[in-house]
């Protein structure tokens, strides 16, 4: 189980970060 968590946890973090970056980028594009 710990090994699986080690694999999935970083993926969840990166996916959340990517989502925030994409949203921020979309806002900047709409403003520009």
C-alpha positions as CSV (number, residue, x, y, z in Angstrom):
1,X,0.0,0.0,0.0
2,X,2.7,2.6,0.9
3,X,4.3,2.0,-2.5
4,X,1.0,2.8,-4.3
5,X,0.5,5.9,-2.2
6,X,4.0,7.0,-3.2
7,X,3.1,6.7,-6.8
8,X,-0.4,8.2,-6.7
9,X,0.3,11.1,-4.3
10,X,2.7,13.0,-6.5
11,X,0.4,12.6,-9.4
12,X,-2.5,14.1,-7.5
13,X,-0.3,17.1,-6.5
14,X,1.0,17.6,-10.0
15,X,-2.5,17.4,-11.5
16,X,-3.8,20.0,-9.0
17,X,-0.9,22.3,-9.8
18,X,-1.5,21.9,-13.5
19,X,-5.2,22.7,-13.1
20,X,-4.3,25.9,-11.2
21,X,-1.7,26.9,-13.8
22,X,-4.1,26.3,-16.7
23,X,-6.8,28.3,-15.0
24,X,-4.4,31.2,-14.2
25,X,-3.1,31.1,-17.8
26,X,-6.7,31.2,-19.1
27,X,-7.4,34.3,-17.0
28,X,-4.3,36.0,-18.2
29,X,-5.3,35.3,-21.8
30,X,-8.8,36.7,-21.3
31,X,-7.3,39.8,-19.7
32,X,-4.7,40.4,-22.4
